[in-house]
Every structure is written in structure tokens, then in C-alpha cells.
Amino acid sequence: MNGQERLAEQSRQLLVEALFTLLADNHYGEITVTDLTTQAQLARRTFYRSFANKDDLLAFYGNRSLRRYQVVRREKLTATADLQTAMTFFFQFWWPERHRLRLLIQQNLFMGLLTQSRVTLTPQDLGLNPAATPYLTNFLIGGLWTTLNTWLAQATPEPPATVAQTLLRELPQLPTQP
């Protein structure tokens, strides 16, 4: 990464931080590009070099987070990790982001991150066999994302391993026959 690219990445990071600082006290709909650039201490033209609008900034955060999840998962887990390991990793990965995600949840922005994302999670990203059907993959993604939403919406969420253990204990209780 050259100096100009590094400076652009720093600016994007400052704008993401500004967004979350402002979300703590303001409704998303009321935050303007001027508010973001003032908070980040950047010029408006710097914002527009990277983003079309604040929704684009939010999508950037979501895309970057999901890409980071994929990279870290591939570094830390084998492609054939068992479901318990994969689920525990999933919740542990998002735990450090819980304060930011909670702000998004409180403003009804969290669930849209997954649908707005240009990053596609694969069966391997979820600890599934690469041959898993798109139905199973999407079922698991939706279930994990919704569980993440429910879990982090709590004022004091349980530790990540507890959530994974609870899900694994309860999954066999799903009815499989009519």
C-alpha cells in the first residue's frame, strides 16, 4: 500500500469511527455528511472520494467486517471445523464489535448489513461441507445473523461460548418429522 492509499484508508477508518461516535447520541437519519466530516476532522471532499453517501459508509463497514470474518476464520479454523467450533468462533469473532453492533441494532440498521453486503458467505465460512446446498447455507446464515442480533441487543449479553453452547444444546430439539 503506497502513502496515498494508506492515507485514504486512514480517512475511511476515521469516518467509520465518526459514524459510531455520532450514532451513540443521534438517530442515523439525522446524521449528515457534514456531521461525519466534522467529527472525523476531514474535508467533505475527502468523504466523497470514498463514499457516495452515509449509507455507502455503513455498507463499507459491513463489507469490511464480513471480509475480515472470512479471513480470520480461514486463518484460525480448518475448512472442516465441527459445528460447535464454527459457531463458537462466529460469536467470539463478533464479540469485540458488540458495542458498535448494538448501536446498529438499536437503530434498526444491523439486519440490513447482511443484505446490503457485497460479501457472500460460503458454506466453509460457517463450518459446513463445501457441498452444502444454498438452502442450508442461507438458513444457517439467517439463523446466526438473527441470533447475533438478539444476543447483542441485550444490555449484558452472555459470553460468546455460552451462546454457541445454548444453540448446540437446543438444535437437536427441532422437530424433524411431522
OpenMM code with the backbone's topology and positions (N, CA, C; nanometers):
from openmm import Vec3, app, unit

residues = "MET ASN GLY GLN GLU ARG LEU ALA GLU GLN SER ARG GLN LEU LEU VAL GLU ALA LEU PHE THR LEU LEU ALA ASP ASN HIS TYR GLY GLU ILE THR VAL THR ASP LEU THR THR GLN ALA GLN LEU ALA ARG ARG THR PHE TYR ARG SER PHE ALA ASN LYS ASP ASP LEU LEU ALA PHE TYR GLY ASN ARG SER LEU ARG ARG TYR GLN VAL VAL ARG ARG GLU LYS LEU THR ALA THR ALA ASP LEU GLN THR ALA MET THR PHE PHE PHE GLN PHE TRP TRP PRO GLU ARG HIS ARG LEU ARG LEU LEU ILE GLN GLN ASN LEU PHE MET GLY LEU LEU THR GLN SER ARG VAL THR LEU THR PRO GLN ASP LEU GLY LEU ASN PRO ALA ALA THR PRO TYR LEU THR ASN PHE LEU ILE GLY GLY LEU TRP THR THR LEU ASN THR TRP LEU ALA GLN ALA THR PRO GLU PRO PRO ALA THR VAL ALA GLN THR LEU LEU ARG GLU LEU PRO GLN LEU PRO THR GLN PRO".split()
positions = [
    Vec3(0.0860, -0.1171, 0.0000),
    Vec3(0.0000, 0.0000, 0.0000),
    Vec3(0.0905, 0.1232, 0.0000),
    Vec3(0.0689, 0.2111, -0.0970),
    Vec3(0.1505, 0.3328, -0.1018),
    Vec3(0.0961, 0.4371, -0.0040),
    Vec3(0.1648, 0.5482, 0.0067),
    Vec3(0.1271, 0.6512, 0.1035),
    Vec3(-0.0117, 0.7085, 0.0807),
    Vec3(-0.0486, 0.7275, -0.0454),
    Vec3(-0.1811, 0.7822, -0.0768),
    Vec3(-0.2915, 0.6831, -0.0401),
    Vec3(-0.2695, 0.5556, -0.0692),
    Vec3(-0.3681, 0.4523, -0.0332),
    Vec3(-0.3807, 0.4402, 0.1176),
    Vec3(-0.2684, 0.4496, 0.1873),
    Vec3(-0.2697, 0.4409, 0.3337),
    Vec3(-0.3472, 0.5587, 0.3938),
    Vec3(-0.3259, 0.6782, 0.3380),
    Vec3(-0.3977, 0.7970, 0.3841),
    Vec3(-0.5477, 0.7846, 0.3577),
    Vec3(-0.5836, 0.7308, 0.2411),
    Vec3(-0.7257, 0.7104, 0.2086),
    Vec3(-0.7879, 0.6105, 0.3056),
    Vec3(-0.7169, 0.5021, 0.3364),
    Vec3(-0.7683, 0.4025, 0.4314),
    Vec3(-0.7826, 0.4626, 0.5708),
    Vec3(-0.6868, 0.5449, 0.6115),
    Vec3(-0.6964, 0.6133, 0.7414),
    Vec3(-0.8205, 0.7024, 0.7452),
    Vec3(-0.8451, 0.7732, 0.6367),
    Vec3(-0.9619, 0.8611, 0.6298),
    Vec3(-1.0908, 0.7806, 0.6396),
    Vec3(-1.0975, 0.6679, 0.5682),
    Vec3(-1.2173, 0.5826, 0.5771),
    Vec3(-1.2378, 0.5332, 0.7207),
    Vec3(-1.1297, 0.4939, 0.7862),
    Vec3(-1.1397, 0.4469, 0.9242),
    Vec3(-1.1873, 0.5595, 1.0165),
    Vec3(-1.1350, 0.6788, 0.9981),
    Vec3(-1.1793, 0.7929, 1.0794),
    Vec3(-1.3278, 0.8214, 1.0577),
    Vec3(-1.3750, 0.8064, 0.9353),
    Vec3(-1.5165, 0.8283, 0.9067),
    Vec3(-1.6041, 0.7197, 0.9693),
    Vec3(-1.5587, 0.5947, 0.9685),
    Vec3(-1.6333, 0.4874, 1.0367),
    Vec3(-1.6406, 0.5179, 1.1862),
    Vec3(-1.5287, 0.5557, 1.2448),
    Vec3(-1.5280, 0.5892, 1.3881),
    Vec3(-1.6199, 0.7075, 1.4173),
    Vec3(-1.6193, 0.8058, 1.3285),
    Vec3(-1.7080, 0.9216, 1.3458),
    Vec3(-1.8540, 0.8782, 1.3411),
    Vec3(-1.8869, 0.7893, 1.2481),
    Vec3(-2.0244, 0.7401, 1.2382),
    Vec3(-2.0697, 0.6785, 1.3703),
    Vec3(-1.9871, 0.5916, 1.4272),
    Vec3(-2.0283, 0.5251, 1.5504),
    Vec3(-2.0285, 0.6201, 1.6703),
    Vec3(-1.9412, 0.7165, 1.6712),
    Vec3(-1.9440, 0.8177, 1.7775),
    Vec3(-2.0748, 0.8953, 1.7705),
    Vec3(-2.1138, 0.9335, 1.6509),
    Vec3(-2.2379, 1.0100, 1.6342),
    Vec3(-2.3619, 0.9249, 1.6600),
    Vec3(-2.3570, 0.7965, 1.6222),
    Vec3(-2.4724, 0.7084, 1.6463),
    Vec3(-2.5027, 0.6913, 1.7950),
    Vec3(-2.4039, 0.7091, 1.8784),
    Vec3(-2.4252, 0.6932, 2.0224),
    Vec3(-2.5242, 0.7966, 2.0768),
    Vec3(-2.5325, 0.9139, 2.0111),
    Vec3(-2.6192, 1.0202, 2.0625),
    Vec3(-2.7203, 1.0737, 1.9616),
    Vec3(-2.7165, 1.0212, 1.8396),
    Vec3(-2.8029, 1.0752, 1.7343),
    Vec3(-2.8684, 0.9633, 1.6564),
    Vec3(-2.9855, 0.9923, 1.6024),
    Vec3(-3.0510, 0.8973, 1.5132),
    Vec3(-2.9786, 0.9019, 1.3790),
    Vec3(-2.9617, 0.7857, 1.3187),
    Vec3(-2.8909, 0.7732, 1.1916),
    Vec3(-2.9463, 0.8694, 1.0861),
    Vec3(-3.0779, 0.8805, 1.0779),
    Vec3(-3.1413, 0.9664, 0.9790),
    Vec3(-3.1075, 1.1136, 0.9950),
    Vec3(-3.0661, 1.1521, 1.1138),
    Vec3(-3.0343, 1.2926, 1.1397),
    Vec3(-2.8861, 1.3246, 1.1204),
    Vec3(-2.8033, 1.2244, 1.1046),
    Vec3(-2.6592, 1.2462, 1.0866),
    Vec3(-2.6332, 1.2848, 0.9412),
    Vec3(-2.5600, 1.3920, 0.9226),
    Vec3(-2.5285, 1.4402, 0.7883),
    Vec3(-2.3822, 1.4122, 0.7549),
    Vec3(-2.3505, 1.4261, 0.6265),
    Vec3(-2.2110, 1.4124, 0.5839),
    Vec3(-2.1266, 1.5195, 0.6528),
    Vec3(-2.1806, 1.6384, 0.6679),
    Vec3(-2.1082, 1.7444, 0.7382),
    Vec3(-2.0798, 1.7032, 0.8824),
    Vec3(-2.1782, 1.6436, 0.9497),
    Vec3(-2.1558, 1.5944, 1.0865),
    Vec3(-2.0417, 1.4930, 1.0888),
    Vec3(-2.0422, 1.4019, 0.9933),
    Vec3(-1.9396, 1.2970, 0.9878),
    Vec3(-1.8009, 1.3564, 0.9648),
    Vec3(-1.7913, 1.4473, 0.8682),
    Vec3(-1.6596, 1.5041, 0.8379),
    Vec3(-1.6111, 1.5961, 0.9494),
    Vec3(-1.7008, 1.6659, 1.0139),
    Vec3(-1.6625, 1.7493, 1.1278),
    Vec3(-1.6103, 1.6618, 1.2413),
    Vec3(-1.6837, 1.5550, 1.2723),
    Vec3(-1.6426, 1.4629, 1.3787),
    Vec3(-1.5074, 1.3991, 1.3459),
    Vec3(-1.4863, 1.3636, 1.2204),
    Vec3(-1.3612, 1.2982, 1.1784),
    Vec3(-1.2489, 1.3987, 1.1528),
    Vec3(-1.2838, 1.5258, 1.1531),
    Vec3(-1.1892, 1.6345, 1.1236),
    Vec3(-1.1283, 1.6175, 0.9838),
    Vec3(-1.2179, 1.5937, 0.8888),
    Vec3(-1.1793, 1.5770, 0.7494),
    Vec3(-1.2637, 1.6693, 0.6621),
    Vec3(-1.2144, 1.6969, 0.5438),
    Vec3(-1.2896, 1.7781, 0.4481),
    Vec3(-1.4004, 1.6945, 0.3844),
    Vec3(-1.5089, 1.7609, 0.3448),
    Vec3(-1.6194, 1.6906, 0.2788),
    Vec3(-1.5720, 1.6193, 0.1521),
    Vec3(-1.4823, 1.6812, 0.0782),
    Vec3(-1.4340, 1.6175, -0.0452),
    Vec3(-1.3615, 1.4868, -0.0146),
    Vec3(-1.3008, 1.4775, 0.1044),
    Vec3(-1.2360, 1.3519, 0.1451),
    Vec3(-1.3417, 1.2433, 0.1603),
    Vec3(-1.4554, 1.2780, 0.2196),
    Vec3(-1.5657, 1.1822, 0.2327),
    Vec3(-1.6085, 1.1338, 0.0943),
    Vec3(-1.6319, 1.2278, 0.0034),
    Vec3(-1.6867, 1.1938, -0.1277),
    Vec3(-1.5855, 1.1245, -0.2200),
    Vec3(-1.4595, 1.1251, -0.1841),
    Vec3(-1.3617, 1.0473, -0.2609),
    Vec3(-1.3822, 0.8973, -0.2387),
    Vec3(-1.4383, 0.8617, -0.1236),
    Vec3(-1.4566, 0.7202, -0.0905),
    Vec3(-1.6023, 0.6752, -0.0911),
    Vec3(-1.6938, 0.7660, -0.0615),
    Vec3(-1.8332, 0.7264, -0.0411),
    Vec3(-1.9286, 0.8199, -0.1146),
    Vec3(-2.0373, 0.7608, -0.1655),
    Vec3(-2.1405, 0.8411, -0.2322),
    Vec3(-2.2296, 0.9106, -0.1290),
    Vec3(-2.2518, 0.8432, -0.0154),
    Vec3(-2.3380, 0.8956, 0.0894),
    Vec3(-2.3121, 0.8168, 0.2188),
    Vec3(-2.3841, 0.8472, 0.3235),
    Vec3(-2.3571, 0.7788, 0.4514),
    Vec3(-2.4009, 0.6325, 0.4483),
    Vec3(-2.4996, 0.5981, 0.3646),
    Vec3(-2.5369, 0.4569, 0.3506),
    Vec3(-2.4204, 0.3765, 0.2914),
    Vec3(-2.3488, 0.4383, 0.2003),
    Vec3(-2.2311, 0.3759, 0.1413),
    Vec3(-2.1228, 0.3546, 0.2482),
    Vec3(-2.1084, 0.4500, 0.3386),
    Vec3(-2.0141, 0.4371, 0.4509),
    Vec3(-2.0542, 0.3200, 0.5402),
    Vec3(-2.1817, 0.3090, 0.5703),
    Vec3(-2.2302, 0.1993, 0.6540),
    Vec3(-2.2084, 0.0650, 0.5838),
    Vec3(-2.2354, 0.0590, 0.4543),
    Vec3(-2.2119, -0.0637, 0.3781),
    Vec3(-2.0630, -0.0979, 0.3761),
    Vec3(-1.9777, 0.0025, 0.3683),
    Vec3(-1.8329, -0.0198, 0.3731),
    Vec3(-1.7951, -0.0891, 0.5039),
    Vec3(-1.8501, -0.0401, 0.6147),
    Vec3(-1.8226, -0.1028, 0.7450),
    Vec3(-1.8667, -0.2493, 0.7443),
    Vec3(-1.9870, -0.2754, 0.6947),
    Vec3(-2.0382, -0.4123, 0.6913),
    Vec3(-1.9551, -0.5027, 0.6016),
    Vec3(-1.9222, -0.4559, 0.4821),
    Vec3(-1.8416, -0.5352, 0.3892),
    Vec3(-1.7038, -0.5651, 0.4470),
    Vec3(-1.6421, -0.4635, 0.5041),
    Vec3(-1.5088, -0.4817, 0.5621),
    Vec3(-1.5137, -0.5806, 0.6781),
    Vec3(-1.6165, -0.5715, 0.7607),
    Vec3(-1.6294, -0.6619, 0.8750),
    Vec3(-1.6488, -0.8064, 0.8300),
    Vec3(-1.7342, -0.8272, 0.7302),
    Vec3(-1.7582, -0.9630, 0.6804),
    Vec3(-1.6343, -1.0205, 0.6110),
    Vec3(-1.5617, -0.9367, 0.5378),
    Vec3(-1.4378, -0.9848, 0.4753),
    Vec3(-1.3364, -1.0237, 0.5832),
    Vec3(-1.3286, -0.9423, 0.6875),
    Vec3(-1.2361, -0.9730, 0.7974),
    Vec3(-1.2755, -1.1035, 0.8657),
    Vec3(-1.4069, -1.1265, 0.8821),
    Vec3(-1.4549, -1.2527, 0.9390),
    Vec3(-1.4040, -1.3692, 0.8542),
    Vec3(-1.4203, -1.3587, 0.7225),
    Vec3(-1.3770, -1.4668, 0.6338),
    Vec3(-1.2271, -1.4922, 0.6452),
    Vec3(-1.1489, -1.3874, 0.6455),
    Vec3(-1.0033, -1.4021, 0.6523),
    Vec3(-0.9615, -1.4649, 0.7848),
    Vec3(-1.0127, -1.4137, 0.8939),
    Vec3(-0.9744, -1.4654, 1.0252),
    Vec3(-1.0219, -1.6086, 1.0422),
    Vec3(-1.1423, -1.6386, 0.9952),
    Vec3(-1.1925, -1.7758, 1.0063),
    Vec3(-1.1022, -1.8730, 0.9317),
    Vec3(-1.0630, -1.8346, 0.8121),
    Vec3(-0.9752, -1.9226, 0.7334),
    Vec3(-0.8382, -1.9394, 0.7980),
    Vec3(-0.7913, -1.8360, 0.8668),
    Vec3(-0.6621, -1.8450, 0.9359),
    Vec3(-0.6701, -1.9318, 1.0611),
    Vec3(-0.7821, -1.9236, 1.1309),
    Vec3(-0.7932, -1.9868, 1.2627),
    Vec3(-0.8542, -2.1260, 1.2616),
    Vec3(-0.9427, -2.1541, 1.1650),
    Vec3(-1.0137, -2.2817, 1.1646),
    Vec3(-0.9874, -2.3586, 1.0363),
    Vec3(-0.9914, -2.4886, 1.0489),
    Vec3(-0.9819, -2.5706, 0.9288),
    Vec3(-1.1142, -2.5613, 0.8542),
    Vec3(-1.1113, -2.5951, 0.7278),
    Vec3(-1.2331, -2.5896, 0.6460),
    Vec3(-1.3394, -2.6862, 0.6963),
    Vec3(-1.2970, -2.7885, 0.7687),
    Vec3(-1.3916, -2.8900, 0.8160),
    Vec3(-1.4138, -2.8822, 0.9670),
    Vec3(-1.4035, -2.7633, 1.0233),
    Vec3(-1.4271, -2.7481, 1.1671),
    Vec3(-1.5681, -2.7954, 1.2007),
    Vec3(-1.5839, -2.8593, 1.3158),
    Vec3(-1.7164, -2.9063, 1.3556),
    Vec3(-1.8062, -2.7863, 1.3870),
    Vec3(-1.9357, -2.8120, 1.3921),
    Vec3(-2.0335, -2.7046, 1.4107),
    Vec3(-2.0110, -2.6278, 1.5405),
    Vec3(-1.9786, -2.6964, 1.6485),
    Vec3(-1.9553, -2.6278, 1.7759),
    Vec3(-1.8390, -2.5305, 1.7642),
    Vec3(-1.7307, -2.5739, 1.7049),
    Vec3(-1.6140, -2.4872, 1.6883),
    Vec3(-1.6479, -2.3685, 1.5985),
    Vec3(-1.7175, -2.3962, 1.4882),
    Vec3(-1.7534, -2.2897, 1.3941),
    Vec3(-1.8477, -2.1882, 1.4578),
    Vec3(-1.9475, -2.2361, 1.5330),
    Vec3(-2.0420, -2.1441, 1.5983),
    Vec3(-1.9721, -2.0626, 1.7070),
    Vec3(-1.8899, -2.1282, 1.7855),
    Vec3(-1.8176, -2.0563, 1.8909),
    Vec3(-1.7295, -1.9488, 1.8290),
    Vec3(-1.6607, -1.9836, 1.7221),
    Vec3(-1.5776, -1.8844, 1.6530),
    Vec3(-1.6625, -1.7676, 1.6044),
    Vec3(-1.7778, -1.7973, 1.5436),
    Vec3(-1.8655, -1.6935, 1.4908),
    Vec3(-1.8992, -1.5901, 1.5992),
    Vec3(-1.9436, -1.6377, 1.7147),
    Vec3(-1.9829, -1.5439, 1.8206),
    Vec3(-1.8620, -1.4754, 1.8835),
    Vec3(-1.7525, -1.5464, 1.8958),
    Vec3(-1.6307, -1.4844, 1.9504),
    Vec3(-1.5771, -1.3766, 1.8570),
    Vec3(-1.5889, -1.4008, 1.7268),
    Vec3(-1.5408, -1.3010, 1.6312),
    Vec3(-1.6154, -1.1684, 1.6487),
    Vec3(-1.7477, -1.1735, 1.6622),
    Vec3(-1.8278, -1.0515, 1.6686),
    Vec3(-1.8258, -0.9851, 1.8056),
    Vec3(-1.7842, -1.0572, 1.9088),
    Vec3(-1.7843, -1.0041, 2.0451),
    Vec3(-1.7120, -0.8694, 2.0570),
    Vec3(-1.5919, -0.8513, 2.0024),
    Vec3(-1.5257, -0.7207, 2.0153),
    Vec3(-1.6002, -0.6065, 1.9466),
    Vec3(-1.6873, -0.6381, 1.8531),
    Vec3(-1.7663, -0.5365, 1.7817),
    Vec3(-1.9021, -0.5114, 1.8470),
    Vec3(-1.9259, -0.5732, 1.9619),
    Vec3(-2.0602, -0.5719, 2.0209),
    Vec3(-2.1144, -0.4323, 2.0464),
    Vec3(-2.0310, -0.3374, 2.0852),
    Vec3(-2.0821, -0.2032, 2.1147),
    Vec3(-2.1277, -0.1333, 1.9861),
    Vec3(-2.0498, -0.1476, 1.8815),
    Vec3(-2.0898, -0.0897, 1.7529),
    Vec3(-2.2151, -0.1591, 1.6988),
    Vec3(-2.2143, -0.2914, 1.7042),
    Vec3(-2.3301, -0.3656, 1.6525),
    Vec3(-2.4556, -0.3331, 1.7320),
    Vec3(-2.4400, -0.3141, 1.8616),
    Vec3(-2.5566, -0.2796, 1.9449),
    Vec3(-2.6150, -0.1448, 1.9028),
    Vec3(-2.5283, -0.0492, 1.8703),
    Vec3(-2.5775, 0.0802, 1.8202),
    Vec3(-2.6571, 0.0606, 1.6911),
    Vec3(-2.6074, -0.0245, 1.6034),
    Vec3(-2.6795, -0.0519, 1.4785),
    Vec3(-2.8119, -0.1226, 1.5062),
    Vec3(-2.8104, -0.2163, 1.5996),
    Vec3(-2.9332, -0.2883, 1.6366),
    Vec3(-3.0361, -0.1902, 1.6919),
    Vec3(-2.9945, -0.1020, 1.7811),
    Vec3(-3.0859, -0.0054, 1.8421),
    Vec3(-3.1494, 0.0874, 1.7385),
    Vec3(-3.0800, 0.1088, 1.6275),
    Vec3(-3.1324, 0.1977, 1.5237),
    Vec3(-3.1886, 0.1210, 1.4032),
    Vec3(-3.2114, -0.0083, 1.4219),
    Vec3(-3.2672, -0.0937, 1.3160),
    Vec3(-3.1833, -0.0915, 1.1880),
    Vec3(-3.0520, -0.0869, 1.2035),
    Vec3(-2.9622, -0.0859, 1.0893),
    Vec3(-2.8855, -0.2170, 1.0744),
    Vec3(-2.8847, -0.2980, 1.1782),
    Vec3(-2.7998, -0.4175, 1.1802),
    Vec3(-2.8415, -0.5221, 1.0774),
    Vec3(-2.9679, -0.5577, 1.0736),
    Vec3(-3.0122, -0.6654, 0.9849),
    Vec3(-2.9873, -0.6299, 0.8377),
    Vec3(-2.9916, -0.5035, 0.8062),
    Vec3(-2.9647, -0.4601, 0.6697),
    Vec3(-2.8200, -0.4780, 0.6270),
    Vec3(-2.7281, -0.4849, 0.7237),
    Vec3(-2.5873, -0.5009, 0.6881),
    Vec3(-2.5625, -0.6265, 0.6065),
    Vec3(-2.6251, -0.7347, 0.6464),
    Vec3(-2.6034, -0.8597, 0.5758),
    Vec3(-2.6629, -0.8543, 0.4350),
    Vec3(-2.7820, -0.7982, 0.4217),
    Vec3(-2.8448, -0.7936, 0.2902),
    Vec3(-2.7792, -0.6898, 0.1995),
    Vec3(-2.7220, -0.5846, 0.2568),
    Vec3(-2.6541, -0.4827, 0.1770),
    Vec3(-2.5133, -0.5252, 0.1381),
    Vec3(-2.4611, -0.6228, 0.2067),
    Vec3(-2.3229, -0.6623, 0.1853),
    Vec3(-2.3013, -0.7204, 0.0473),
    Vec3(-2.1858, -0.6871, -0.0089),
    Vec3(-2.1448, -0.7466, -0.1351),
    Vec3(-2.0561, -0.8679, -0.1088),
    Vec3(-2.0389, -0.9023, 0.0168),
    Vec3(-1.9582, -1.0173, 0.0561),
    Vec3(-2.0517, -1.1361, 0.0731),
    Vec3(-2.0217, -1.2441, 0.0058),
    Vec3(-2.1038, -1.3642, 0.0144),
    Vec3(-2.0347, -1.4642, 0.1058),
    Vec3(-2.1045, -1.5037, 0.2112),
    Vec3(-2.0503, -1.6056, 0.2993),
    Vec3(-2.0677, -1.7417, 0.2327),
    Vec3(-1.9664, -1.8242, 0.2437),
    Vec3(-1.9678, -1.9563, 0.1820),
    Vec3(-2.0012, -2.0617, 0.2866),
    Vec3(-2.0335, -2.1833, 0.2437),
    Vec3(-2.0559, -2.2897, 0.3420),
    Vec3(-1.9355, -2.3071, 0.4350),
    Vec3(-1.8139, -2.2979, 0.3810),
    Vec3(-1.6944, -2.3142, 0.4628),
    Vec3(-1.6821, -2.2041, 0.5684),
    Vec3(-1.7305, -2.0828, 0.5374),
    Vec3(-1.7264, -1.9730, 0.6340),
    Vec3(-1.8102, -2.0038, 0.7572),
    Vec3(-1.9019, -2.0997, 0.7432),
    Vec3(-1.9924, -2.1348, 0.8520),
    Vec3(-1.9633, -2.2724, 0.9099),
    Vec3(-1.8562, -2.3332, 0.8637),
    Vec3(-1.8213, -2.4654, 0.9144),
    Vec3(-1.8989, -2.5781, 0.8487),
    Vec3(-1.9579, -2.5509, 0.7319),
    Vec3(-2.0340, -2.6531, 0.6606),
    Vec3(-1.9475, -2.7188, 0.5540),
    Vec3(-1.9891, -2.8339, 0.5103),
    Vec3(-1.9256, -2.9021, 0.3990),
    Vec3(-1.9390, -2.8123, 0.2766),
    Vec3(-1.8328, -2.7989, 0.1952),
    Vec3(-1.8417, -2.7133, 0.0759),
    Vec3(-1.9555, -2.7512, -0.0184),
    Vec3(-2.0021, -2.8740, -0.0105),
    Vec3(-2.1106, -2.9187, -0.0976),
    Vec3(-2.2489, -2.8869, -0.0407),
    Vec3(-2.2558, -2.8186, 0.0722),
    Vec3(-2.3854, -2.7845, 0.1329),
    Vec3(-2.4701, -2.7044, 0.0338),
    Vec3(-2.5985, -2.7292, 0.0359),
    Vec3(-2.6892, -2.6587, -0.0550),
    Vec3(-2.6981, -2.5111, -0.0165),
    Vec3(-2.7319, -2.4268, -0.1123),
    Vec3(-2.7542, -2.2857, -0.0794),
    Vec3(-2.8653, -2.2689, 0.0253),
    Vec3(-2.9624, -2.3627, 0.0266),
    Vec3(-3.0709, -2.3541, 0.1254),
    Vec3(-3.0151, -2.3667, 0.2668),
    Vec3(-2.9321, -2.4682, 0.2890),
    Vec3(-2.8752, -2.4889, 0.4221),
    Vec3(-2.7828, -2.3739, 0.4595),
    Vec3(-2.7003, -2.3312, 0.3655),
    Vec3(-2.6087, -2.2198, 0.3915),
    Vec3(-2.6865, -2.0950, 0.4313),
    Vec3(-2.7880, -2.0595, 0.3539),
    Vec3(-2.8665, -1.9390, 0.3835),
    Vec3(-2.9481, -1.9533, 0.5107),
    Vec3(-2.9978, -2.0742, 0.5379),
    Vec3(-3.0707, -2.0994, 0.6621),
    Vec3(-2.9787, -2.0728, 0.7813),
    Vec3(-2.8582, -2.1225, 0.7740),
    Vec3(-2.7640, -2.1046, 0.8845),
    Vec3(-2.7193, -1.9589, 0.8971),
    Vec3(-2.6922, -1.8940, 0.7832),
    Vec3(-2.6534, -1.7521, 0.7871),
    Vec3(-2.7652, -1.6697, 0.8505),
    Vec3(-2.8874, -1.6909, 0.8048),
    Vec3(-3.0004, -1.6154, 0.8607),
    Vec3(-3.0188, -1.6416, 1.0087),
    Vec3(-3.0082, -1.7685, 1.0471),
    Vec3(-3.0234, -1.8027, 1.1881),
    Vec3(-2.9135, -1.7430, 1.2744),
    Vec3(-2.7902, -1.7513, 1.2283),
    Vec3(-2.6785, -1.6959, 1.3063),
    Vec3(-2.6874, -1.5440, 1.3141),
    Vec3(-2.7221, -1.4803, 1.2015),
    Vec3(-2.7302, -1.3340, 1.1998),
    Vec3(-2.8430, -1.2852, 1.2909),
    Vec3(-2.9571, -1.3543, 1.2870),
    Vec3(-3.0697, -1.3171, 1.3731),
    Vec3(-3.0358, -1.3420, 1.5201),
    Vec3(-2.9663, -1.4522, 1.5471),
    Vec3(-2.9241, -1.4805, 1.6844),
    Vec3(-2.8259, -1.3743, 1.7318),
    Vec3(-2.7342, -1.3350, 1.6454),
    Vec3(-2.6391, -1.2291, 1.6785),
    Vec3(-2.7141, -1.1013, 1.7135),
    Vec3(-2.8163, -1.0691, 1.6361),
    Vec3(-2.8994, -0.9517, 1.6610),
    Vec3(-2.9673, -0.9604, 1.7978),
    Vec3(-3.0281, -1.0744, 1.8274),
    Vec3(-3.0979, -1.0935, 1.9551),
    Vec3(-3.0004, -1.0890, 2.0718),
    Vec3(-2.8883, -1.1560, 2.0550),
    Vec3(-2.7862, -1.1655, 2.1606),
    Vec3(-2.7292, -1.0283, 2.1950),
    Vec3(-2.6863, -0.9532, 2.0940),
    Vec3(-2.6185, -0.8259, 2.1209),
    Vec3(-2.7145, -0.7116, 2.1500),
    Vec3(-2.8440, -0.7340, 2.1298),
    Vec3(-2.9426, -0.6323, 2.1674),
    Vec3(-2.9583, -0.6251, 2.3188),
    Vec3(-2.9170, -0.7293, 2.3889),
    Vec3(-2.9276, -0.7327, 2.5348),
    Vec3(-2.8288, -0.6343, 2.5980),
    Vec3(-2.8688, -0.5774, 2.7102),
    Vec3(-2.7802, -0.4846, 2.7811),
    Vec3(-2.6522, -0.5534, 2.8274),
    Vec3(-2.6648, -0.6776, 2.8731),
    Vec3(-2.5471, -0.7541, 2.9163),
    Vec3(-2.5512, -0.8933, 2.8530),
    Vec3(-2.5021, -0.9041, 2.7292),
    Vec3(-2.5062, -1.0338, 2.6617),
    Vec3(-2.4150, -1.1365, 2.7288),
    Vec3(-2.4571, -1.2622, 2.7203),
    Vec3(-2.3747, -1.3704, 2.7751),
    Vec3(-2.2451, -1.3801, 2.6947),
    Vec3(-2.1463, -1.4502, 2.7489),
    Vec3(-2.0222, -1.4712, 2.6727),
    Vec3(-2.0492, -1.5496, 2.5443),
    Vec3(-1.9670, -1.5309, 2.4417),
    Vec3(-1.9879, -1.5977, 2.3128),
    Vec3(-1.9996, -1.7498, 2.3230),
    Vec3(-1.9155, -1.8129, 2.4018),
    Vec3(-1.9187, -1.9594, 2.4117),
    Vec3(-2.0521, -2.0074, 2.4685),
    Vec3(-2.1119, -1.9297, 2.5582),
    Vec3(-2.2406, -1.9670, 2.6173),
    Vec3(-2.3501, -1.9671, 2.5111),
    Vec3(-2.3489, -1.8673, 2.4236),
    Vec3(-2.4497, -1.8607, 2.3172),
    Vec3(-2.4350, -1.9812, 2.2247),
    Vec3(-2.3125, -2.0117, 2.1845),
    Vec3(-2.2892, -2.1262, 2.0961),
    Vec3(-2.3325, -2.2563, 2.1633),
    Vec3(-2.2990, -2.2736, 2.2902),
    Vec3(-2.3369, -2.3960, 2.3616),
    Vec3(-2.4888, -2.4077, 2.3734),
    Vec3(-2.5550, -2.2972, 2.4000),
    Vec3(-2.7008, -2.2975, 2.4117),
    Vec3(-2.7645, -2.3401, 2.2790),
    Vec3(-2.7183, -2.2820, 2.1694),
    Vec3(-2.7720, -2.3188, 2.0380),
    Vec3(-2.7494, -2.4665, 2.0074),
    Vec3(-2.6299, -2.5137, 2.0327),
    Vec3(-2.5982, -2.6537, 2.0035),
    Vec3(-2.6794, -2.7496, 2.0895),
    Vec3(-2.7072, -2.7084, 2.2117),
    Vec3(-2.7890, -2.7909, 2.3007),
    Vec3(-2.9344, -2.7934, 2.2531),
    Vec3(-2.9815, -2.6811, 2.1973),
    Vec3(-3.1217, -2.6700, 2.1573),
    Vec3(-3.1495, -2.7178, 2.0147),
    Vec3(-3.0497, -2.7182, 1.9269),
    Vec3(-3.0727, -2.7609, 1.7889),
    Vec3(-3.1333, -2.9009, 1.7773),
    Vec3(-3.0873, -2.9985, 1.8547),
    Vec3(-3.1484, -3.1326, 1.8422),
    Vec3(-3.2964, -3.1360, 1.8807),
    Vec3(-3.3453, -3.0317, 1.9477),
    Vec3(-3.4857, -3.0275, 1.9870),
    Vec3(-3.5770, -2.9870, 1.8714),
    Vec3(-3.5180, -2.9436, 1.7581),
    Vec3(-3.6008, -2.9073, 1.6431),
    Vec3(-3.6734, -3.0326, 1.5928),
    Vec3(-3.8014, -3.0208, 1.5664),
    Vec3(-3.8724, -3.1376, 1.5123),
    Vec3(-3.8257, -3.1677, 1.3709),
    Vec3(-3.8029, -3.2942, 1.3425),
    Vec3(-3.7611, -3.3324, 1.2085),
    Vec3(-3.8670, -3.4153, 1.1366),
    Vec3(-3.9665, -3.4611, 1.2088),
    Vec3(-4.0757, -3.5390, 1.1495),
    Vec3(-4.2084, -3.4723, 1.1846),
    Vec3(-4.3076, -3.4808, 1.0934),
    Vec3(-4.4380, -3.4189, 1.1222),
    Vec3(-4.5090, -3.4887, 1.2352),
] * unit.nanometer
topology = app.Topology()
chain = topology.addChain("A")
for resn in residues:
    res = topology.addResidue(resn, chain)
    for name in ("N", "CA", "C"):
        topology.addAtom(name, app.Element.getBySymbol(name[0]), res)
